Amino acid sequence: MELNVYTVHWSTWGDFFAMGGYGFYVWGSFLACALLLLIESVQAHRAWLEELESLEQAYELDEGLAKLKGEKS
């Protein structure tokens, strides 16, 4: 038995988006997932920037303490 993986199961774009009557659930789930991934990536980027700023401040503080002690950094 040969399986043709290139067979199109929809005759129009409307049929494709309707997904056999389940389009609302399919595309709603797809949209929710994409939105949550976008939100998570924005939050991760903000957290990364905050951590970078925190490390920069810690480095500057360490440099300042080293100067006070007369050490070279």
DSSP file (Angstrom, degrees, kcal/mol; ACC not computed):
  #  RESIDUE AA STRUCTURE BP1 BP2  ACC     N-H-->O    O-->H-N    N-H-->O    O-->H-N    TCO  KAPPA ALPHA  PHI   PSI    X-CA   Y-CA   Z-CA
    1    1 A M              0   0    0      0, 0.0     2,-0.5     0, 0.0     0, 0.0   0.000 360.0 360.0 360.0 124.8    0.0    0.0    0.0
    2    2 A E        -     0   0    0      2,-0.0     2,-0.6     0, 0.0     0, 0.0  -0.825 360.0-150.9 -99.1 129.7    1.5    3.3   -1.1
    3    3 A L        -     0   0    0     -2,-0.5     2,-0.9     2,-0.0     3,-0.1  -0.881   3.9-151.2-102.8 120.9    0.8    6.4    1.0
    4    4 A N    >   -     0   0    0     -2,-0.6     3,-0.9     1,-0.2    -2,-0.0  -0.803  13.1-177.3 -92.8 106.1    0.7    9.7   -0.8
    5    5 A V  T 3  S+     0   0    0     -2,-0.9    -1,-0.2     1,-0.2    -2,-0.0   0.566  75.9  66.3 -80.2  -7.9    1.8   12.3    1.7
    6    6 A Y  T 3   +     0   0    0      2,-0.1     2,-0.3    -3,-0.1    -1,-0.2   0.261  69.8 124.0 -97.4  11.7    1.3   15.1   -0.7
    7    7 A T    <   -     0   0    0     -3,-0.9     2,-0.5     1,-0.0     0, 0.0  -0.579  57.2-137.9 -75.0 130.1   -2.4   14.8   -1.0
    8    8 A V        -     0   0    0     -2,-0.3    -2,-0.1     1,-0.1    -1,-0.0  -0.769  11.9-165.2 -89.1 130.2   -4.3   18.0   -0.2
    9    9 A H        +     0   0    0     -2,-0.5     2,-0.4     2,-0.0    -1,-0.1   0.374  67.5  68.5 -98.5   4.0   -7.4   17.3    1.9
   10   10 A W        -     0   0    0      1,-0.1     3,-0.1     9,-0.0    -2,-0.0  -0.967  58.1-161.1-125.4 140.5   -9.0   20.7    1.3
   11   11 A S  S    S+     0   0    0     -2,-0.4     2,-0.3     1,-0.1    -1,-0.1   0.730  78.8  21.5 -91.3 -22.7  -10.5   22.0   -1.9
   12   12 A T  S  > S-     0   0    0      1,-0.1     4,-1.8     0, 0.0    -1,-0.1  -0.913  78.3-111.9-138.0 165.0  -10.4   25.7   -0.9
   13   13 A W  H  > S+     0   0    0     -2,-0.3     4,-2.6     1,-0.2     5,-0.2   0.849 118.1  59.5 -64.6 -32.9   -8.6   28.0    1.5
   14   14 A G  H  > S+     0   0    0      1,-0.2     4,-1.9     2,-0.2    -1,-0.2   0.902 104.8  48.8 -61.0 -41.8  -12.0   28.4    3.4
   15   15 A D  H  >>S+     0   0    0      2,-0.2     4,-1.5     1,-0.2     5,-0.7   0.892 110.0  52.8 -64.1 -39.0  -12.1   24.6    3.9
   16   16 A F  H  <5S+     0   0    0     -4,-1.8     3,-0.3     1,-0.2    -2,-0.2   0.944 112.7  42.5 -61.4 -48.3   -8.5   24.7    5.2
   17   17 A F  H  <5S+     0   0    0     -4,-2.6    -1,-0.2     1,-0.2    10,-0.2   0.786 111.3  55.9 -71.1 -25.9   -9.3   27.5    7.7
   18   18 A A  H ><>S-     0   0    0     -4,-1.9     5,-2.2    -5,-0.2     3,-0.9   0.783  89.0-157.2 -74.6 -26.7  -12.6   25.8    8.7
   19   19 A M  G ><5 -     0   0    0     -4,-1.5     3,-1.3    -3,-0.3    -3,-0.1   0.877  68.3 -53.4  51.4  44.9  -10.7   22.6    9.6
   20   20 A G  G 3 <S-     0   0    0     -5,-0.7    -1,-0.3     1,-0.3    -4,-0.1   0.808 110.3 -46.4  65.6  29.7  -13.8   20.5    9.1
   21   21 A G  G < 5S+     0   0    0     -3,-0.9    -1,-0.3    -6,-0.2     3,-0.2   0.343 130.7  88.3  94.8  -6.7  -15.8   22.6   11.6
   22   22 A Y  T <>5 +     0   0    0     -3,-1.3     4,-2.7    -4,-0.4     3,-0.3   0.176  48.4 112.4-107.5  15.9  -13.1   22.7   14.2
   23   23 A G  H  >XS+     0   0    0     -5,-2.2     4,-2.9     1,-0.2     5,-0.5   0.859  72.3  57.1 -59.0 -39.4  -11.3   25.8   12.9
   24   24 A F  H  >5S+     0   0    0     -6,-0.2     4,-1.6    -3,-0.2    -1,-0.2   0.923 113.7  39.5 -59.0 -44.6  -12.3   27.9   15.9
   25   25 A Y  H  >5S+     0   0    0     -3,-0.3     4,-2.2     2,-0.2    -2,-0.2   0.909 118.5  47.4 -72.3 -42.4  -10.6   25.5   18.3
   26   26 A V  H  X5S+     0   0    0     -4,-2.7     4,-2.2     2,-0.2    -2,-0.2   0.968 120.1  35.8 -64.0 -54.6   -7.6   24.7   16.0
   27   27 A W  H  X5S+     0   0    0     -4,-2.9     4,-2.6     2,-0.2    -1,-0.2   0.818 115.9  55.4 -73.8 -30.1   -6.8   28.3   15.2
   28   28 A G  H  X<S+     0   0    0     -4,-1.6     4,-2.5    -5,-0.5    -1,-0.2   0.916 110.8  45.5 -64.4 -42.9   -7.7   29.6   18.6
   29   29 A S  H  X S+     0   0    0     -4,-2.2     4,-2.4     2,-0.2    -2,-0.2   0.903 113.0  50.5 -65.9 -41.4   -5.3   27.1   20.2
   30   30 A F  H  X S+     0   0    0     -4,-2.2     4,-2.4     2,-0.2    -2,-0.2   0.925 112.6  46.4 -61.8 -45.0   -2.7   28.0   17.7
   31   31 A L  H  X S+     0   0    0     -4,-2.6     4,-2.6     2,-0.2    -2,-0.2   0.911 112.0  50.5 -64.7 -43.5   -3.1   31.7   18.4
   32   32 A A  H  X S+     0   0    0     -4,-2.5     4,-2.5     2,-0.2    -2,-0.2   0.914 112.1  47.7 -61.8 -42.9   -3.1   31.2   22.2
   33   33 A C  H  X S+     0   0    0     -4,-2.4     4,-2.4     2,-0.2    -2,-0.2   0.927 113.0  47.5 -64.0 -45.9    0.1   29.2   22.0
   34   34 A A  H  X S+     0   0    0     -4,-2.4     4,-2.0     1,-0.2    -2,-0.2   0.900 112.9  49.4 -62.9 -40.9    1.8   31.8   19.7
   35   35 A L  H  X S+     0   0    0     -4,-2.6     4,-2.6     2,-0.2    -2,-0.2   0.917 111.4  48.3 -65.2 -43.9    0.7   34.6   22.0
   36   36 A L  H  X S+     0   0    0     -4,-2.5     4,-2.6     1,-0.2    -2,-0.2   0.884 110.8  51.2 -65.4 -38.1    2.0   32.8   25.2
   37   37 A L  H  X S+     0   0    0     -4,-2.4     4,-2.2     2,-0.2    -1,-0.2   0.892 111.0  48.9 -64.7 -38.8    5.3   32.0   23.5
   38   38 A L  H  X S+     0   0    0     -4,-2.0     4,-2.2     2,-0.2    -2,-0.2   0.931 112.1  47.8 -65.1 -46.0    5.7   35.7   22.5
   39   39 A I  H  X S+     0   0    0     -4,-2.6     4,-2.5     1,-0.2    -2,-0.2   0.917 112.3  49.8 -61.1 -44.2    4.8   36.8   26.1
   40   40 A E  H  X S+     0   0    0     -4,-2.6     4,-2.6     1,-0.2    -1,-0.2   0.898 110.3  49.5 -63.5 -40.6    7.3   34.4   27.6
   41   41 A S  H  X S+     0   0    0     -4,-2.2     4,-2.1     2,-0.2    -1,-0.2   0.886 111.1  49.4 -68.1 -36.6   10.1   35.4   25.2
   42   42 A V  H  X S+     0   0    0     -4,-2.2     4,-2.3     2,-0.2    -2,-0.2   0.918 112.8  47.6 -65.8 -43.3    9.5   39.1   26.1
   43   43 A Q  H  X S+     0   0    0     -4,-2.5     4,-2.5     1,-0.2    -2,-0.2   0.905 111.8  50.0 -64.6 -41.1    9.6   38.3   29.8
   44   44 A A  H  X S+     0   0    0     -4,-2.6     4,-2.2     2,-0.2    -1,-0.2   0.894 110.5  50.2 -64.3 -39.5   12.7   36.3   29.4
   45   45 A H  H  X S+     0   0    0     -4,-2.1     4,-2.3     2,-0.2    -2,-0.2   0.914 111.2  48.2 -64.9 -42.8   14.4   39.1   27.5
   46   46 A R  H  X S+     0   0    0     -4,-2.3     4,-2.4     2,-0.2    -2,-0.2   0.916 111.8  49.5 -63.6 -43.0   13.4   41.6   30.2
   47   47 A A  H  X S+     0   0    0     -4,-2.5     4,-2.4     1,-0.2    -1,-0.2   0.890 110.2  51.5 -63.3 -38.9   14.7   39.3   33.0
   48   48 A W  H  X S+     0   0    0     -4,-2.2     4,-2.4     2,-0.2    -1,-0.2   0.917 110.0  48.6 -63.6 -44.0   18.0   38.9   31.0
   49   49 A L  H  X S+     0   0    0     -4,-2.3     4,-2.3     2,-0.2    -2,-0.2   0.892 111.4  50.2 -63.7 -39.9   18.4   42.6   30.7
   50   50 A E  H  X S+     0   0    0     -4,-2.4     4,-2.3     2,-0.2    -2,-0.2   0.911 111.6  48.1 -64.4 -41.8   17.7   43.1   34.4
   51   51 A E  H  X S+     0   0    0     -4,-2.4     4,-2.5     2,-0.2    -2,-0.2   0.902 110.7  51.4 -65.3 -40.9   20.3   40.5   35.3
   52   52 A L  H  X S+     0   0    0     -4,-2.4     4,-2.2     2,-0.2    -2,-0.2   0.910 110.9  47.9 -61.6 -43.2   22.8   42.0   33.0
   53   53 A E  H  X S+     0   0    0     -4,-2.3     4,-2.3     2,-0.2    -2,-0.2   0.895 110.9  51.6 -64.9 -40.3   22.3   45.4   34.6
   54   54 A S  H  X S+     0   0    0     -4,-2.3     4,-2.3     2,-0.2    -2,-0.2   0.907 110.7  47.8 -62.7 -42.7   22.6   43.9   38.1
   55   55 A L  H  X S+     0   0    0     -4,-2.5     4,-2.3     2,-0.2    -1,-0.2   0.880 110.2  52.6 -65.9 -37.6   25.9   42.2   37.1
   56   56 A E  H  X S+     0   0    0     -4,-2.2     4,-2.3     2,-0.2    -2,-0.2   0.910 110.3  47.7 -64.1 -42.2   27.2   45.5   35.6
   57   57 A Q  H  X S+     0   0    0     -4,-2.3     4,-2.3     2,-0.2    -2,-0.2   0.897 111.6  50.5 -66.0 -39.9   26.4   47.3   38.9
   58   58 A A  H  X S+     0   0    0     -4,-2.3     4,-2.4     2,-0.2    -2,-0.2   0.890 110.4  49.9 -64.9 -38.7   28.1   44.5   40.9
   59   59 A Y  H  X S+     0   0    0     -4,-2.3     4,-2.4     2,-0.2    -2,-0.2   0.911 110.9  48.6 -65.9 -42.7   31.1   44.8   38.7
   60   60 A E  H  X S+     0   0    0     -4,-2.3     4,-2.3     2,-0.2    -2,-0.2   0.893 111.9  49.8 -64.1 -39.8   31.3   48.6   39.1
   61   61 A L  H  X S+     0   0    0     -4,-2.3     4,-2.4     2,-0.2    -2,-0.2   0.910 111.0  49.2 -64.0 -42.8   30.9   48.2   42.9
   62   62 A D  H  X S+     0   0    0     -4,-2.4     4,-2.1     2,-0.2    -2,-0.2   0.894 110.8  50.2 -64.4 -40.1   33.7   45.6   42.9
   63   63 A E  H  X S+     0   0    0     -4,-2.4     4,-1.9     2,-0.2    -2,-0.2   0.908 110.7  49.8 -62.9 -42.5   35.9   47.9   40.9
   64   64 A G  H  X S+     0   0    0     -4,-2.3     4,-1.9     2,-0.2    -2,-0.2   0.896 110.9  48.5 -64.4 -41.5   35.2   50.8   43.3
   65   65 A L  H  X S+     0   0    0     -4,-2.4     4,-1.9     1,-0.2    -1,-0.2   0.881 109.3  53.4 -66.1 -37.8   36.1   48.7   46.3
   66   66 A A  H  X>S+     0   0    0     -4,-2.1     5,-2.7     1,-0.2     4,-0.7   0.882 108.6  49.6 -65.3 -37.6   39.3   47.5   44.7
   67   67 A K  H  <5S+     0   0    0     -4,-1.9     3,-0.5     3,-0.2    -1,-0.2   0.888 108.6  53.0 -66.5 -38.9   40.3   51.1   44.1
   68   68 A L  H  <5S+     0   0    0     -4,-1.9    -2,-0.2     1,-0.2    -1,-0.2   0.884 111.5  45.8 -63.0 -38.0   39.5   52.0   47.7
   69   69 A K  H  <5S-     0   0    0     -4,-1.9    -1,-0.2    -5,-0.1    -2,-0.2   0.581 116.6-115.8 -80.8 -10.6   41.8   49.1   48.9
   70   70 A G  T  <5 +     0   0    0     -4,-0.7    -3,-0.2    -3,-0.5     2,-0.2   0.658  69.8 135.8  84.3  17.0   44.5   50.2   46.4
   71   71 A E      < -     0   0    0     -5,-2.7     2,-0.4    -6,-0.2    -1,-0.3  -0.541  54.0-121.8 -92.4 161.6   44.3   47.0   44.4
   72   72 A K              0   0    0     -2,-0.2    -5,-0.0     1,-0.1    -1,-0.0  -0.850 360.0 360.0-100.7 140.9   44.2   46.7   40.6
   73   73 A S              0   0    0     -2,-0.4    -1,-0.1   -10,-0.1   -10,-0.0   0.429 360.0 360.0-101.8 360.0   41.3   45.0   38.9
